[in-house]
Amino acid sequence: MDVRLSPEQVALRDSAAQVVDRLGPKAVGQLADTTRRDRLEAAVLESGWRELRSTDEDGAPWASAVEVALVAEQLARGCADVPFLGPTLALELRRLAGAPPSSRPETIALTSDLSSLASTTRDRAVAVDAGLAEQAIVIELGPTGYVLAEVPVAGVDAGVDAGIDLTRPTIPVALSSAVELIRQGHPITGDDITGWTALGLSTATADLVGAMQGALDLTVEYASQRQQFGRPIGSFQAVQHLMADMVSYLEGTRSTALHAAWAVDALEPDDALGYAAAAAAYAARSARIVCETAIQVHAGIGNTWECMAHVFLRRSQLASDFLGGVGTNLARVLEHVGIGGL
Amino acid sequence: MDFEDSPEEHAFRRRLRAWLVDHNPHVTYGSNEYWEAMPQWHQSLHEAGFFGIGWPTEYGGVDLPPVYNVIVDEELADAEAPARPSLGFKVVGIMHHGSQDIQQKILPGMISGADRWCQGFSEPDSGSDLASLRTRAVRDGDEYVISGHKIWTSYSDLADWCFLLARTDPGVPKHKGISAFAVPMNDPGVKQIPLKMINGNVRDFGEVMFDNVRVPATNMIGAPGDGWALAMTMVAHEREPHEIGFAARFAKTANQLTAIVSDDPGRFASEQLRDLAWAIIEADMLQRHVSRRLSERLDGISHGAEGSIDKLLMIWTEQTVGHAALAIGRAPHDGRNPAMFNTYLYSRSASVMGGTEQIQRNLVASRVLGLPN
């Protein structure tokens, strides 16, 4: 057992960190700065991070879920407002189906509670992380397994409700019309969907690790500067204990997230899903505590739109619900040890 | 990046598993019999080469990376065998601060289990404020004369030696006048009184009185006035993942609770099942966390204050598992099978032992986050 990152993994993580530190939004006002966002998008596009799960000669993914997690974490830490989670999981579906990559930007469409991949038998779905997507992938159960279909996604217009996450819009899509089957090499099995769900949960968990780190960094800086009673508020034990819990939940999540990401490609799909669900549940509970504490330590300011704390909270709530919230994941954990009924 | 065993690790695991078939003493964790069995258990683990991993071979250690302790902990928990003896922090304290002479005198017997050691740090009036301790050691020729009252001393009823902190210089600030000693427990001036804990156990902790106990000056560990630095090395190490031998044990308790539910799932409401799920999740998290921390040690990274994060995670895990034990094991109102209820009761001490949860938070805030004082 040696769970240290390889030098290549460290380099990947650091380059993602550099990009987001340079071009990510530092303040809520910068979310509206389209010049900045276009530059961030160009950097991410050029990096090839969205193609980590593309197919190599043997049909295997080009990079493991650990690499995906490392990038997801850094992008979340810097509140990157360009797509990653959605396109990565769309490409994974194409890999599993032996389908060629899309020439147009795409994402995935989930059920309205985000708990699973949308099926064409429904009327409506939600395209997630759909900032630049022109289409979204849904599934249909065919006679020999699942087949993929694509559905157009309308652009984000002013005035359209784009969901709770200010960095990653969710856009409703209608499934009744305009669904087109994707030409694929072979059907997708139930096991494929299980493994794919594990990848989605582990990537969302890494996203939560990053959001927690971003919220913590923001809060440490504020608590060290903000003065009351003639002292920095971070010198008060009541505040210090809240913040000690923040970093502890973060580090615990970091460990379980790393294991979940490793498990995606190293273990059987059922086991990978069980561990991913455990990590996702732990991460969701931790992220809510951490982001709420960030708001509390920022106090009145933390409850204003201009404070970045709610950007992390909002982002983490999308990631927490992604492919099943805490309740779904607790049930998956119990199913993994042979207990149904939750 | 691999959470699975290397071929060498796998061979080690198989050897340990086979050994356990014949050598597991089969005592219930935390029971009086458990503590009774510990001295023999320590020696047989060491003789078989499964204890002392990462410590110098000249003192009886086993020359393997610390990650092997994860394997030992997992296999011991899986076989429901007692945990590793928890004395790594004493060994590290002596290696960092003790003279060559003291190291040679103490470490071989301590590591092999031939000499049994307890620790005399806390006092009735010196708990979290350890540096206020009042046990006195007064120099008299080539000896020190020690008098005082220690408490929360694990293993005090069985120990041959006490690793004791005493005040040698009352004239300097409290952190500077403390020294450490090796004190024989068979001295007629040493009196041991067991403490009865909330789970009814009387073998976990004792109080120890020292009444004019004379020890040679050469029994001092480190230099005069070094006691505080030594104690801080030890308590910091006590929080490190190396010493979190219990990580796998919590997973085992969660497995036992899972088995109880699987036998008759209809008996349990969703609230109880959720408690079980959280116990599984946190026990799993802690194991991964220990794997991560021990892997980082392969680079020689030492975890000073980060150990307090690990300790907080361990506290929360033990108490989440304890709550699941309460929810699933149920209070034994009919007097039957109190084991899970006692597991719950014992979990309450997790946030006190080795530095309270609140002290850990203080350390994390100032030394990890760098928050101002």
Interface residues (C-beta under 8 A of the other chain):
Chain A: M1 D2 V3 R4 L5 S6 Q9 V66 V220 A223 S224 R231 P232 G234 S235 Q237 V239 Q240 H241 M243 A244 D245 V247 S248 E251 G252 T253 R254 S255 T256 L258 H259 W262 A263 A266 Y275 A278 A279 A281 Y282 L330 A331 V333 L334 V337 G338 I339 G340 G341 L342
Chain B: M1 D2 F3 E4 D5 S6 E9 V67 V70 I71 N255 T258 V261 S262 P265 S270 L273 R274 L276 A277 W278 I280 I281 E282 D284 M285 L286 R288 H289 S291 R292 R293 S295 E296 L298 D299 E306 S308 I309 L312 L313 W316 Q358 Q360 R361 N362 V364 A365 S366 V368 L369 G370 L371 P372 N373
